[in-house]
Amino acid sequence: MSKNVTVYTTPTCPYCVMVKKFLTEKQIPFQEVDLTRSPESVDKVMRATGQLGVPQTEINGQWVIGYDPSRILSIVNQ
């Protein structure tokens, strides 16, 4: 089953770099949304998770807040 993965980031976030590197190494395709360039996405993330911190990764409607490789793999492998 194909997974829709979106990573919400900011340019100065080191954990954002880590999550993107992890996804790339695991060959998990993803879309990146830079929250500094997308105010409407800031609202979406805040409504969905109640959190403003990054990275936040949405995988088929499930959210991973922060850099949590085991949770990402758990959702991807469902």
N, C-alpha and C positions, 0 to 999 in steps of 0.2 A: 504494500500500500504506500502510495506517495504521501509524503508529509509536506505541509506548507509551513516553512520556518522563516520567521522574520525576527531580526535582531535590531532592537532599538538602542542607539548609541549616541555618544557625543565625541567630538574630536580629541578631547583631553583625557579620556577615560582609559587607564591601562587595562582594566578588566574587560573592557569592550574589545580591545586588541586580542586579549587572551581567548575570549569566547569565539571570535571570528577565526582565529588560528586553529582552535580545537575543531570547529565545524569543518574547516577546510581539510585538516589532516584526516578526519573521519569520513571525508568525501560526502558530507551532508550539505546539499545545496541550500542556500539561504539568500534572503533579501535583507539588505541593510537599510534602516531608516535613521538618518542623522536628525536627532530631535532639535538641534539648533537651527535646522533649515526647514522644519516641519511643525509649526505650532499646533496644527490640528492633530498631529500624532501625539503630542504631549498630552492633549486632552483625552485622547483615546486610552493611552497608557494609564493615566491617572484614574480614569473611570473604571478601567478593567482591574487594576491591582491596588489602587490607593497609594502607590509608591511613585516617587519621582526619580529615585536613583537609577543608574544604569550600570551594566547592561540589563535589559529585560528582553527575554526571548519568548516569542509566542510560537507554539507548535500546535497546529490544528486546534486553536482556541484554548490551549492550556499554557499557563505562564510559568516561566522560570525567572526568578528575580536574582540578579547577581550572576557570578560565575560558578556554576554548579554542574560540572561535566556528567556526574553520575545521574543526576535528575534529567538532564537533556537526553542522555542515552536511554534512560528508562522510558521516557515518553516516545522517543523516536522508534523504539523497538516494540511498542504496544501493538 
